[in-house]
């Protein structure tokens, strides 16, 4: 018994539904992969100096991570800012937890806290 | 698009009146700053929370008019 198609939803409903889908997708991504970096460009070709700096730190530590290029999808670019209540990209997530942007990652790298955090969270790090 | 350092300092002070703020205009273009903010309100907060408090003070300008603000935060005697 086929149901008649529902009338088209008002634009606002549609937008909200899209937003929650983006939020769900981000949550899924950071849960599925231990280390995720939302960035501008890709790990091989970063499009922003701040993103490049975090890629360099992660590479230096020998950390395997997934880069998500926010320039490829405007809804993710906006969505990830709302997700973490953080106004800028890059954003680093470890085991589903927001660690910080470029400044915090750099500071934590310099003090050795980043390596410690990764180890505590069970992420293999180069000795 | 640019924003002057005095404006950044004023906005932060409005939200964190005790804040000791030093701001450096990194390129002299009014668009790339480094700020060090020390406030008692940061006590017991994580770095992420401390930075969020500063971003809150800047009321949506971070990432918009203000392209780049390298931030370092701490509580007094930390």
N, CA and C atoms of all chains as a GROMACS GRO file, in nm:
protein
  615
    1UNK      N    1   0.084  -0.120   0.000
    1UNK     CA    2   0.000   0.000   0.000
    1UNK      C    3   0.088   0.125   0.000
    2UNK      N    4   0.110   0.172  -0.117
    2UNK     CA    5   0.197   0.289  -0.134
    2UNK      C    6   0.131   0.413  -0.076
    3UNK      N    7   0.210   0.489  -0.007
    3UNK     CA    8   0.159   0.614   0.049
    3UNK      C    9   0.185   0.726  -0.050
    4UNK      N   10   0.094   0.818  -0.050
    4UNK     CA   11   0.115   0.935  -0.138
    4UNK      C   12   0.237   1.011  -0.088
    5UNK      N   13   0.311   1.067  -0.179
    5UNK     CA   14   0.430   1.144  -0.141
    5UNK      C   15   0.388   1.259  -0.052
    6UNK      N   16   0.467   1.279   0.055
    6UNK     CA   17   0.437   1.389   0.146
    6UNK      C   18   0.460   1.521   0.073
    7UNK      N   19   0.380   1.622   0.109
    7UNK     CA   20   0.404   1.752   0.045
    7UNK      C   21   0.545   1.800   0.077
    8UNK      N   22   0.600   1.873  -0.015
    8UNK     CA   23   0.737   1.922   0.005
    8UNK      C   24   0.747   1.998   0.136
    9UNK      N   25   0.849   1.968   0.212
    9UNK     CA   26   0.868   2.034   0.342
    9UNK      C   27   0.906   2.179   0.321
   10UNK      N   28   0.874   2.260   0.420
   10UNK     CA   29   0.916   2.400   0.413
   10UNK      C   30   1.068   2.406   0.411
   11UNK      N   31   1.121   2.509   0.353
   11UNK     CA   32   1.266   2.520   0.336
   11UNK      C   33   1.341   2.507   0.468
   12UNK      N   34   1.288   2.567   0.573
   12UNK     CA   35   1.359   2.564   0.702
   12UNK      C   36   1.373   2.421   0.754
   13UNK      N   37   1.265   2.342   0.741
   13UNK     CA   38   1.271   2.203   0.786
   13UNK      C   39   1.380   2.129   0.709
   14UNK      N   40   1.380   2.155   0.582
   14UNK     CA   41   1.476   2.090   0.494
   14UNK      C   42   1.618   2.124   0.539
   15UNK      N   43   1.641   2.251   0.571
   15UNK     CA   44   1.773   2.295   0.614
   15UNK      C   45   1.814   2.227   0.744
   16UNK      N   46   1.718   2.221   0.838
   16UNK     CA   47   1.749   2.159   0.966
   16UNK      C   48   1.785   2.013   0.948
   17UNK      N   49   1.710   1.947   0.860
   17UNK     CA   50   1.738   1.806   0.838
   17UNK      C   51   1.879   1.788   0.779
   18UNK      N   52   1.913   1.876   0.688
   18UNK     CA   53   2.046   1.868   0.628
   18UNK      C   54   2.154   1.890   0.733
   19UNK      N   55   2.130   1.989   0.820
   19UNK     CA   56   2.226   2.018   0.926
   19UNK      C   57   2.250   1.896   1.014
   20UNK      N   58   2.140   1.832   1.056
   20UNK     CA   59   2.158   1.720   1.148
   20UNK      C   60   2.227   1.604   1.074
   21UNK      N   61   2.204   1.593   0.945
   21UNK     CA   62   2.272   1.489   0.868
   21UNK      C   63   2.423   1.516   0.867
   22UNK      N   64   2.459   1.641   0.845
   22UNK     CA   65   2.601   1.678   0.844
   22UNK      C   66   2.663   1.650   0.981
   23UNK      N   67   2.592   1.689   1.087
   23UNK     CA   68   2.642   1.666   1.223
   23UNK      C   69   2.661   1.516   1.249
   24UNK      N   70   2.562   1.437   1.204
   24UNK     CA   71   2.572   1.291   1.220
   24UNK      C   72   2.691   1.236   1.145
   25UNK      N   73   2.711   1.290   1.025
   25UNK     CA   74   2.820   1.241   0.942
   25UNK      C   75   2.956   1.273   1.006
   26UNK      N   76   2.966   1.393   1.062
   26UNK     CA   77   3.092   1.431   1.130
   26UNK      C   78   3.115   1.339   1.250
   27UNK      N   79   3.009   1.317   1.328
   27UNK     CA   80   3.021   1.231   1.446
   27UNK      C   81   3.066   1.091   1.404
   28UNK      N   82   3.008   1.043   1.294
   28UNK     CA   83   3.043   0.911   1.240
   28UNK      C   84   3.191   0.906   1.202
   29UNK      N   85   3.236   1.010   1.131
   29UNK     CA   86   3.375   1.013   1.084
   29UNK      C   87   3.474   1.011   1.199
   30UNK      N   88   3.446   1.089   1.304
   30UNK     CA   89   3.543   1.096   1.414
   30UNK      C   90   3.534   0.975   1.505
   31UNK      N   91   3.426   0.898   1.492
   31UNK     CA   92   3.412   0.776   1.570
   31UNK      C   93   3.476   0.658   1.498
   32UNK      N   94   3.462   0.658   1.364
   32UNK     CA   95   3.512   0.546   1.284
   32UNK      C   96   3.664   0.543   1.274
   33UNK      N   97   3.727   0.661   1.278
   33UNK     CA   98   3.872   0.668   1.257
   33UNK      C   99   3.935   0.731   1.382
   34UNK      N  100   4.042   0.669   1.435
   34UNK     CA  101   4.102   0.719   1.560
   34UNK      C  102   4.150   0.865   1.552
   35UNK      N  103   4.215   0.903   1.441
   35UNK     CA  104   4.266   1.039   1.429
   35UNK      C  105   4.212   1.102   1.300
   36UNK      N  106   4.137   1.210   1.316
   36UNK     CA  107   4.078   1.278   1.200
   36UNK      C  108   4.114   1.426   1.205
   37UNK      N  109   4.160   1.477   1.091
   37UNK     CA  110   4.191   1.620   1.082
   37UNK      C  111   4.101   1.684   0.976
   38UNK      N  112   4.012   1.775   1.023
   38UNK     CA  113   3.935   1.856   0.929
   38UNK      C  114   4.026   1.969   0.888
   39UNK      N  115   4.048   1.983   0.758
   39UNK     CA  116   4.149   2.076   0.711
   39UNK      C  117   4.110   2.138   0.578
   40UNK      N  118   4.188   2.240   0.538
   40UNK     CA  119   4.169   2.297   0.404
   40UNK      C  120   4.271   2.232   0.313
   41UNK      N  121   4.222   2.163   0.210
   41UNK     CA  122   4.308   2.087   0.122
   41UNK      C  123   4.324   1.945   0.174
   42UNK      N  124   4.421   1.876   0.119
   42UNK     CA  125   4.444   1.736   0.157
   42UNK      C  126   4.580   1.726   0.226
   43UNK      N  127   4.605   1.615   0.298
   43UNK     CA  128   4.736   1.601   0.364
   43UNK      C  129   4.852   1.619   0.266
   44UNK      N  130   4.835   1.576   0.143
   44UNK     CA  131   4.943   1.590   0.044
   44UNK      C  132   4.951   1.733  -0.010
   45UNK      N  133   4.835   1.795  -0.030
   45UNK     CA  134   4.833   1.934  -0.078
   45UNK      C  135   4.747   2.024   0.010
   46UNK      N  136   4.800   2.059   0.128
   46UNK     CA  137   4.724   2.150   0.214
   46UNK      C  138   4.707   2.286   0.144
   47UNK      N  139   4.590   2.349   0.163
   47UNK     CA  140   4.562   2.477   0.096
   47UNK      C  141   4.572   2.594   0.194
   48UNK      N  142   4.626   2.569   0.311
   48UNK     CA  143   4.632   2.675   0.412
   48UNK      C  144   4.750   2.643   0.505
   49UNK      N  145   4.821   2.746   0.546
   49UNK     CA  146   4.940   2.726   0.629
   49UNK      C  147   4.911   2.661   0.764
   50UNK      N  148   4.794   2.694   0.820
   50UNK     CA  149   4.759   2.638   0.951
   50UNK      C  150   4.732   2.488   0.940
   51UNK      N  151   4.662   2.450   0.832
   51UNK     CA  152   4.636   2.308   0.809
   51UNK      C  153   4.768   2.235   0.782
   52UNK      N  154   4.854   2.298   0.703
   52UNK     CA  155   4.984   2.238   0.671
   52UNK      C  156   5.066   2.214   0.798
   53UNK      N  157   5.059   2.308   0.890
   53UNK     CA  158   5.137   2.296   1.014
   53UNK      C  159   5.093   2.174   1.095
   54UNK      N  160   4.963   2.150   1.102
   54UNK     CA  161   4.914   2.036   1.180
   54UNK      C  162   4.949   1.904   1.108
   55UNK      N  163   4.937   1.902   0.976
   55UNK     CA  164   4.976   1.784   0.899
   55UNK      C  165   5.122   1.751   0.926
   56UNK      N  166   5.205   1.854   0.929
   56UNK     CA  167   5.348   1.835   0.951
   56UNK      C  168   5.376   1.775   1.089
   57UNK      N  169   5.304   1.824   1.189
   57UNK     CA  170   5.322   1.773   1.325
   57UNK      C  171   5.281   1.626   1.332
   58UNK      N  172   5.165   1.594   1.276
   58UNK     CA  173   5.116   1.456   1.280
   58UNK      C  174   5.212   1.364   1.204
   59UNK      N  175   5.263   1.412   1.092
   59UNK     CA  176   5.356   1.331   1.013
   59UNK      C  177   5.485   1.309   1.091
   60UNK      N  178   5.531   1.417   1.156
   60UNK     CA  179   5.653   1.408   1.236
   60UNK      C  180   5.639   1.302   1.345
   61UNK      N  181   5.520   1.292   1.403
   61UNK     CA  182   5.495   1.195   1.508
   61UNK      C  183   5.463   1.056   1.451
   62UNK      N  184   5.458   1.048   1.318
   62UNK     CA  185   5.430   0.919   1.254
   62UNK      C  186   5.288   0.871   1.278
   63UNK      N  187   5.196   0.965   1.296
   63UNK     CA  188   5.057   0.930   1.326
   63UNK      C  189   4.977   0.910   1.196
   64UNK      N  190   4.907   0.798   1.192
   64UNK     CA  191   4.819   0.773   1.078
   64UNK      C  192   4.689   0.848   1.101
   65UNK      N  193   4.650   0.930   1.007
   65UNK     CA  194   4.526   1.007   1.026
   65UNK      C  195   4.450   1.021   0.895
   66UNK      N  196   4.322   1.055   0.912
   66UNK     CA  197   4.240   1.079   0.795
   66UNK      C  198   4.219   1.230   0.781
   67UNK      N  199   4.248   1.284   0.665
   67UNK     CA  200   4.223   1.426   0.640
   67UNK      C  201   4.088   1.443   0.572
   68UNK      N  202   4.008   1.536   0.623
   68UNK     CA  203   3.880   1.567   0.559
   68UNK      C  204   3.891   1.709   0.505
   69UNK      N  205   3.882   1.722   0.373
   69UNK     CA  206   3.898   1.852   0.308
   69UNK      C  207   3.766   1.929   0.314
   70UNK      N  208   3.762   2.033   0.398
   70UNK     CA  209   3.638   2.109   0.413
   70UNK      C  210   3.609   2.197   0.291
   71UNK      N  211   3.713   2.222   0.211
   71UNK     CA  212   3.691   2.303   0.091
   71UNK      C  213   3.610   2.226  -0.013
   72UNK      N  214   3.610   2.093   0.001
   72UNK     CA  215   3.538   2.009  -0.095
   72UNK      C  216   3.388   2.007  -0.065
   73UNK      N  217   3.348   2.052   0.055
   73UNK     CA  218   3.208   2.046   0.092
   73UNK      C  219   3.172   2.159   0.189
   74UNK      N  220   3.108   2.264   0.139
   74UNK     CA  221   3.074   2.381   0.222
   74UNK      C  222   2.990   2.344   0.344
   75UNK      N  223   2.907   2.240   0.334
   75UNK     CA  224   2.822   2.204   0.448
   75UNK      C  225   2.907   2.146   0.561
   76UNK      N  226   3.014   2.077   0.526
   76UNK     CA  227   3.105   2.023   0.629
   76UNK      C  228   3.189   2.137   0.686
   77UNK      N  229   3.228   2.231   0.600
   77UNK     CA  230   3.309   2.344   0.646
   77UNK      C  231   3.235   2.421   0.754
   78UNK      N  232   3.106   2.446   0.732
   78UNK     CA  233   3.023   2.516   0.831
   78UNK      C  234   2.988   2.420   0.946
   79UNK      N  235   2.955   2.296   0.909
   79UNK     CA  236   2.907   2.198   1.007
   79UNK      C  237   3.009   2.166   1.115
   80UNK      N  238   3.135   2.156   1.078
   80UNK     CA  239   3.236   2.117   1.176
   80UNK      C  240   3.260   2.231   1.277
   81UNK      N  241   3.238   2.355   1.232
   81UNK     CA  242   3.251   2.470   1.324
   81UNK      C  243   3.141   2.467   1.428
   82UNK      N  244   3.022   2.430   1.384
   82UNK     CA  245   2.909   2.420   1.477
   82UNK      C  246   2.927   2.299   1.569
   83UNK      N  247   2.977   2.192   1.512
   83UNK     CA  248   2.993   2.067   1.587
   83UNK      C  249   3.077   2.089   1.713
   84UNK      N  250   3.186   2.162   1.698
   84UNK     CA  251   3.281   2.178   1.809
   84UNK      C  252   3.271   2.314   1.876
   85UNK      N  253   3.181   2.401   1.825
   85UNK     CA  254   3.176   2.539   1.872
   85UNK      C  255   3.314   2.603   1.863
   86UNK      N  256   3.373   2.589   1.746
   86UNK     CA  257   3.510   2.636   1.722
   86UNK      C  258   3.509   2.705   1.586
   87UNK      N  259   3.556   2.830   1.578
   87UNK     CA  260   3.530   2.908   1.457
   87UNK      C  261   3.623   2.885   1.339
   88UNK      N  262   3.726   2.803   1.359
   88UNK     CA  263   3.824   2.792   1.251
   88UNK      C  264   3.858   2.647   1.218
   89UNK      N  265   3.919   2.631   1.104
   89UNK     CA  266   3.973   2.503   1.057
   89UNK      C  267   4.123   2.526   1.041
   90UNK      N  268   4.211   2.438   1.073
   90UNK     CA  269   4.195   2.295   1.102
   90UNK      C  270   4.138   2.264   1.241
   91UNK      N  271   4.086   2.142   1.252
   91UNK     CA  272   4.038   2.089   1.379
   91UNK      C  273   4.081   1.943   1.388
   92UNK      N  274   4.148   1.912   1.499
   92UNK     CA  275   4.198   1.776   1.518
   92UNK      C  276   4.111   1.700   1.619
   93UNK      N  277   4.074   1.578   1.580
   93UNK     CA  278   3.996   1.490   1.668
   93UNK      C  279   4.073   1.361   1.691
   94UNK      N  280   4.079   1.319   1.818
   94UNK     CA  281   4.143   1.192   1.853
   94UNK      C  282   4.042   1.108   1.930
   95UNK      N  283   4.015   0.989   1.881
   95UNK     CA  284   3.916   0.898   1.940
   95UNK      C  285   3.786   0.971   1.971
   96UNK      N  286   3.739   1.048   1.874
   96UNK     CA  287   3.610   1.114   1.886
   96UNK      C  288   3.609   1.241   1.967
   97UNK      N  289   3.728   1.280   2.019
   97UNK     CA  290   3.733   1.399   2.104
   97UNK      C  291   3.806   1.513   2.034
   98UNK      N  292   3.748   1.634   2.043
   98UNK     CA  293   3.811   1.751   1.982
   98UNK      C  294   3.934   1.792   2.065
   99UNK      N  295   4.050   1.793   2.001
   99UNK     CA  296   4.174   1.827   2.071
   99UNK      C  297   4.203   1.977   2.060
  100UNK      N  298   4.181   2.034   1.942
  100UNK     CA  299   4.206   2.176   1.925
  100UNK      C  300   4.236   2.213   1.781
  101UNK      N  301   4.267   2.342   1.762
  101UNK     CA  302   4.308   2.392   1.632
  101UNK      C  303   4.459   2.398   1.625
  102UNK      N  304   4.509   2.472   1.529
  102UNK     CA  305   4.653   2.478   1.503
  102UNK      C  306   4.734   2.524   1.625
  103UNK      N  307   4.689   2.631   1.693
  103UNK     CA  308   4.766   2.685   1.806
  103UNK      C  309   4.780   2.583   1.918
  104UNK      N  310   4.668   2.520   1.952
  104UNK     CA  311   4.669   2.423   2.063
  104UNK      C  312   4.752   2.301   2.026
  105UNK      N  313   4.734   2.252   1.904
  105UNK     CA  314   4.810   2.135   1.860
  105UNK      C  315   4.960   2.164   1.864
  106UNK      N  316   4.995   2.284   1.817
  106UNK     CA  317   5.137   2.323   1.816
  106UNK      C  318   5.193   2.332   1.958
  107UNK      N  319   5.115   2.397   2.045
  107UNK     CA  320   5.158   2.412   2.185
  107UNK      C  321   5.173   2.274   2.251
  108UNK      N  322   5.075   2.186   2.228
  108UNK     CA  323   5.079   2.053   2.288
  108UNK      C  324   5.192   1.968   2.232
  109UNK      N  325   5.224   1.992   2.104
  109UNK     CA  326   5.336   1.921   2.044
  109UNK      C  327   5.467   1.964   2.110
  110UNK      N  328   5.482   2.096   2.128
  110UNK     CA  329   5.606   2.148   2.184
  110UNK      C  330   5.629   2.103   2.328
  111UNK      N  331   5.521   2.090   2.406
  111UNK     CA  332   5.535   2.049   2.545
  111UNK      C  333   5.538   1.897   2.562
  112UNK      N  334   5.513   1.825   2.452
  112UNK     CA  335   5.511   1.679   2.460
  112UNK      C  336   5.374   1.623   2.499
  113UNK      N  337   5.278   1.713   2.526
  113UNK     CA  338   5.145   1.668   2.567
  113UNK      C  339   5.069   1.595   2.456
  114UNK      N  340   5.097   1.635   2.332
  114UNK     CA  341   5.025   1.573   2.221
  114UNK      C  342   5.061   1.426   2.208
  115UNK      N  343   5.191   1.399   2.216
  115UNK     CA  344   5.238   1.262   2.207
  115UNK      C  345   5.179   1.179   2.321
  116UNK      N  346   5.179   1.240   2.439
  116UNK     CA  347   5.126   1.173   2.557
  116UNK      C  348   4.978   1.141   2.539
  117UNK      N  349   4.903   1.239   2.489
  117UNK     CA  350   4.759   1.220   2.467
  117UNK      C  351   4.733   1.107   2.368
  118UNK      N  352   4.810   1.108   2.256
  118UNK     CA  353   4.792   1.005   2.155
  118UNK      C  354   4.821   0.867   2.212
  119UNK      N  355   4.929   0.859   2.288
  119UNK     CA  356   4.966   0.730   2.349
  119UNK      C  357   4.858   0.684   2.446
  120UNK      N  358   4.810   0.777   2.528
  120UNK     CA  359   4.704   0.743   2.624
  120UNK      C  360   4.579   0.692   2.554
  121UNK      N  361   4.555   0.746   2.435
  121UNK     CA  362   4.434   0.708   2.361
  121UNK      C  363   4.459   0.588   2.270
  122UNK      N  364   4.578   0.528   2.283
  122UNK     CA  365   4.606   0.406   2.208
  122UNK      C  366   4.640   0.427   2.062
  123UNK      N  367   4.685   0.548   2.027
  123UNK     CA  368   4.725   0.574   1.889
  123UNK      C  369   4.876   0.553   1.876
  124UNK      N  370   4.919   0.467   1.783
  124UNK     CA  371   5.063   0.444   1.767
  124UNK      C  372   5.136   0.572   1.726
  125UNK      N  373   5.245   0.600   1.797
  125UNK     CA  374   5.326   0.719   1.772
  125UNK      C  375   5.470   0.674   1.754
  126UNK      N  376   5.538   0.744   1.664
  126UNK     CA  377   5.680   0.713   1.642
  126UNK      C  378   5.759   0.749   1.768
  127UNK      N  379   5.847   0.659   1.808
  127UNK     CA  380   5.921   0.679   1.935
  127UNK      C  381   6.014   0.800   1.926
  128UNK      N  382   3.813   4.403   0.567
  128UNK     CA  383   3.826   4.276   0.636
  128UNK      C  384   3.914   4.287   0.761
  129UNK      N  385   4.004   4.380   0.758
  129UNK     CA  386   4.100   4.385   0.869
  129UNK      C  387   4.038   4.443   0.996
  130UNK      N  388   4.106   4.420   1.105
  130UNK     CA  389   4.055   4.462   1.234
  130UNK      C  390   4.174   4.512   1.315
  131UNK      N  391   4.160   4.627   1.385
  131UNK     CA  392   4.281   4.673   1.454
  131UNK      C  393   4.297   4.610   1.593
  132UNK      N  394   4.420   4.611   1.640
  132UNK     CA  395   4.455   4.542   1.763
  132UNK      C  396   4.379   4.597   1.884
  133UNK      N  397   4.356   4.729   1.885
  133UNK     CA  398   4.286   4.791   1.997
  133UNK      C  399   4.143   4.738   2.009
  134UNK      N  400   4.083   4.714   1.894
  134UNK     CA  401   3.946   4.660   1.890
  134UNK      C  402   3.943   4.518   1.946
  135UNK      N  403   4.042   4.439   1.910
  135UNK     CA  404   4.050   4.301   1.960
  135UNK      C  405   4.064   4.306   2.112
  136UNK      N  406   4.154   4.394   2.158
  136UNK     CA  407   4.179   4.404   2.301
  136UNK      C  408   4.053   4.449   2.375
  137UNK      N  409   3.982   4.545   2.319
  137UNK     CA  410   3.861   4.597   2.384
  137UNK      C  411   3.754   4.488   2.396
  138UNK      N  412   3.734   4.413   2.290
  138UNK     CA  413   3.633   4.307   2.292
  138UNK      C  414   3.667   4.200   2.396
  139UNK      N  415   3.794   4.164   2.404
  139UNK     CA  416   3.834   4.061   2.501
  139UNK      C  417   3.814   4.114   2.644
  140UNK      N  418   3.851   4.242   2.665
  140UNK     CA  419   3.838   4.303   2.798
  140UNK      C  420   3.692   4.312   2.842
  141UNK      N  421   3.603   4.333   2.747
  141UNK     CA  422   3.461   4.342   2.781
  141UNK      C  423   3.412   4.212   2.845
  142UNK      N  424   3.461   4.100   2.793
  142UNK     CA  425   3.418   3.970   2.846
  142UNK      C  426   3.505   3.922   2.962
  143UNK      N  427   3.632   3.956   2.956
  143UNK     CA  428   3.727   3.912   3.058
  143UNK      C  429   3.798   4.036   3.114
  144UNK      N  430   3.731   4.108   3.204
  144UNK     CA  431   3.784   4.238   3.249
  144UNK      C  432   3.923   4.231   3.313
  145UNK      N  433   3.958   4.119   3.374
  145UNK     CA  434   4.089   4.111   3.440
  145UNK      C  435   4.202   4.074   3.344
  146UNK      N  436   4.168   4.052   3.219
  146UNK     CA  437   4.266   3.995   3.126
  146UNK      C  438   4.387   4.084   3.101
  147UNK      N  439   4.504   4.021   3.104
  147UNK     CA  440   4.629   4.085   3.061
  147UNK      C  441   4.648   4.040   2.917
  148UNK      N  442   4.650   4.137   2.826
  148UNK     CA  443   4.652   4.100   2.685
  148UNK      C  444   4.772   4.160   2.615
  149UNK      N  445   4.846   4.078   2.542
  149UNK     CA  446   4.947   4.135   2.455
  149UNK      C  447   4.918   4.087   2.314
  150UNK      N  448   4.916   4.184   2.224
  150UNK     CA  449   4.881   4.151   2.085
  150UNK      C  450   4.993   4.197   1.993
  151UNK      N  451   5.026   4.111   1.901
  151UNK     CA  452   5.130   4.144   1.804
  151UNK      C  453   5.069   4.132   1.664
  152UNK      N  454   5.090   4.236   1.584
  152UNK     CA  455   5.043   4.232   1.446
  152UNK      C  456   5.156   4.168   1.365
  153UNK      N  457   5.137   4.041   1.331
  153UNK     CA  458   5.248   3.962   1.278
  153UNK      C  459   5.302   4.010   1.145
  154UNK      N  460   5.213   4.060   1.060
  154UNK     CA  461   5.261   4.100   0.927
  154UNK      C  462   5.241   4.248   0.902
  155UNK      N  463   5.187   4.317   1.003
  155UNK     CA  464   5.160   4.459   0.984
  155UNK      C  465   5.047   4.486   0.887
  156UNK      N  466   4.962   4.384   0.864
  156UNK     CA  467   4.853   4.402   0.768
  156UNK      C  468   4.715   4.409   0.835
  157UNK      N  469   4.715   4.410   0.971
  157UNK     CA  470   4.588   4.417   1.042
  157UNK      C  471   4.501   4.294   1.021
  158UNK      N  472   4.562   4.186   0.984
  158UNK     CA  473   4.485   4.066   0.952
  158UNK      C  474   4.543   3.939   1.013
  159UNK      N  475   4.668   3.946   1.055
  159UNK     CA  476   4.733   3.829   1.115
  159UNK      C  477   4.793   3.868   1.249
  160UNK      N  478   4.726   3.826   1.355
  160UNK     CA  479   4.771   3.865   1.489
  160UNK      C  480   4.811   3.744   1.572
  161UNK      N  481   4.894   3.771   1.671
  161UNK     CA  482   4.919   3.672   1.775
  161UNK      C  483   4.882   3.738   1.906
  162UNK      N  484   4.801   3.673   1.986
  162UNK     CA  485   4.760   3.730   2.113
  162UNK      C  486   4.790   3.634   2.227
  163UNK      N  487   4.837   3.692   2.336
  163UNK     CA  488   4.858   3.614   2.457
  163UNK      C  489   4.762   3.672   2.561
  164UNK      N  490   4.673   3.590   2.611
  164UNK     CA  491   4.572   3.638   2.705
  164UNK      C  492   4.586   3.562   2.837
  165UNK      N  493   4.600   3.639   2.946
  165UNK     CA  494   4.610   3.578   3.079
  165UNK      C  495   4.490   3.627   3.160
  166UNK      N  496   4.412   3.534   3.212
  166UNK     CA  497   4.295   3.573   3.290
  166UNK      C  498   4.265   3.469   3.398
  167UNK      N  499   4.223   3.518   3.514
  167UNK     CA  500   4.184   3.429   3.623
  167UNK      C  501   4.066   3.342   3.586
  168UNK      N  502   3.986   3.389   3.490
  168UNK     CA  503   3.868   3.313   3.446
  168UNK      C  504   3.907   3.182   3.378
  169UNK      N  505   4.035   3.170   3.340
  169UNK     CA  506   4.081   3.049   3.270
  169UNK      C  507   4.114   2.936   3.367
  170UNK      N  508   4.119   2.968   3.498
  170UNK     CA  509   4.156   2.865   3.596
  170UNK      C  510   4.064   2.745   3.588
  171UNK      N  511   4.123   2.627   3.584
  171UNK     CA  512   4.044   2.504   3.585
  171UNK      C  513   3.980   2.471   3.452
  172UNK      N  514   4.007   2.552   3.348
  172UNK     CA  515   3.950   2.524   3.216
  172UNK      C  516   4.053   2.457   3.128
  173UNK      N  517   4.006   2.378   3.034
  173UNK     CA  518   4.098   2.318   2.936
  173UNK      C  519   4.138   2.428   2.836
  174UNK      N  520   4.243   2.400   2.758
  174UNK     CA  521   4.286   2.497   2.657
  174UNK      C  522   4.173   2.526   2.559
  175UNK      N  523   4.103   2.419   2.519
  175UNK     CA  524   3.993   2.438   2.424
  175UNK      C  525   3.889   2.534   2.484
  176UNK      N  526   3.855   2.513   2.610
  176UNK     CA  527   3.756   2.601   2.675
  176UNK      C  528   3.807   2.744   2.686
  177UNK      N  529   3.937   2.760   2.716
  177UNK     CA  530   3.996   2.895   2.728
  177UNK      C  531   3.988   2.968   2.594
  178UNK      N  532   4.023   2.898   2.487
  178UNK     CA  533   4.018   2.961   2.356
  178UNK      C  534   3.873   2.992   2.316
  179UNK      N  535   3.782   2.901   2.352
  179UNK     CA  536   3.641   2.925   2.322
  179UNK      C  537   3.591   3.051   2.391
  180UNK      N  538   3.641   3.077   2.513
  180UNK     CA  539   3.601   3.198   2.586
  180UNK      C  540   3.649   3.323   2.513
  181UNK      N  541   3.768   3.316   2.457
  181UNK     CA  542   3.820   3.432   2.382
  181UNK      C  543   3.741   3.449   2.252
  182UNK      N  544   3.714   3.338   2.184
  182UNK     CA  545   3.637   3.346   2.059
  182UNK      C  546   3.498   3.403   2.085
  183UNK      N  547   3.440   3.360   2.200
  183UNK     CA  548   3.309   3.410   2.242
  183UNK      C  549   3.314   3.562   2.257
  184UNK      N  550   3.423   3.609   2.319
  184UNK     CA  551   3.439   3.753   2.340
  184UNK      C  552   3.448   3.828   2.208
  185UNK      N  553   3.501   3.762   2.107
  185UNK     CA  554   3.517   3.828   1.976
  185UNK      C  555   3.389   3.821   1.893
  186UNK      N  556   3.289   3.759   1.950
  186UNK     CA  557   3.152   3.756   1.894
  186UNK      C  558   3.145   3.732   1.744
  187UNK      N  559   3.192   3.617   1.706
  187UNK     CA  560   3.174   3.577   1.565
  187UNK      C  561   3.272   3.638   1.467
  188UNK      N  562   3.360   3.727   1.515
  188UNK     CA  563   3.454   3.789   1.420
  188UNK      C  564   3.567   3.695   1.381
  189UNK      N  565   3.602   3.606   1.476
  189UNK     CA  566   3.710   3.512   1.446
  189UNK      C  567   3.667   3.423   1.330
  190UNK      N  568   3.754   3.411   1.232
  190UNK     CA  569   3.720   3.331   1.115
  190UNK      C  570   3.645   3.412   1.010
  191UNK      N  571   3.608   3.536   1.045
  191UNK     CA  572   3.542   3.623   0.947
  191UNK      C  573   3.629   3.746   0.923
  192UNK      N  574   3.593   3.861   0.990
  192UNK     CA  575   3.678   3.981   0.972
  192UNK      C  576   3.821   3.952   1.015
  193UNK      N  577   3.829   3.870   1.119
  193UNK     CA  578   3.960   3.840   1.174
  193UNK      C  579   4.006   3.706   1.116
  194UNK      N  580   4.096   3.714   1.023
  194UNK     CA  581   4.135   3.593   0.952
  194UNK      C  582   4.222   3.503   1.039
  195UNK      N  583   4.322   3.564   1.101
  195UNK     CA  584   4.417   3.481   1.173
  195UNK      C  585   4.455   3.542   1.307
  196UNK      N  586   4.422   3.474   1.412
  196UNK     CA  587   4.463   3.516   1.546
  196UNK      C  588   4.524   3.395   1.614
  197UNK      N  589   4.656   3.395   1.618
  197UNK     CA  590   4.723   3.285   1.688
  197UNK      C  591   4.704   3.312   1.836
  198UNK      N  592   4.651   3.217   1.907
  198UNK     CA  593   4.610   3.242   2.044
  198UNK      C  594   4.688   3.158   2.142
  199UNK      N  595   4.727   3.223   2.251
  199UNK     CA  596   4.790   3.152   2.361
  199UNK      C  597   4.721   3.202   2.486
  200UNK      N  598   4.671   3.111   2.567
  200UNK     CA  599   4.596   3.152   2.685
  200UNK      C  600   4.654   3.084   2.809
  201UNK      N  601   4.641   3.152   2.923
  201UNK     CA  602   4.679   3.088   3.048
  201UNK      C  603   4.617   3.162   3.165
  202UNK      N  604   4.612   3.093   3.278
  202UNK     CA  605   4.567   3.157   3.401
  202UNK      C  606   4.690   3.220   3.466
  203UNK      N  607   4.673   3.323   3.551
  203UNK     CA  608   4.789   3.382   3.619
  203UNK      C  609   4.863   3.274   3.698
  204UNK      N  610   4.991   3.287   3.711
  204UNK     CA  611   5.081   3.190   3.778
  204UNK      C  612   5.068   3.050   3.724
  205UNK      N  613   5.046   3.035   3.594
  205UNK     CA  614   5.043   2.900   3.538
  205UNK      C  615   5.159   2.882   3.444
   0.00000   0.00000   0.00000
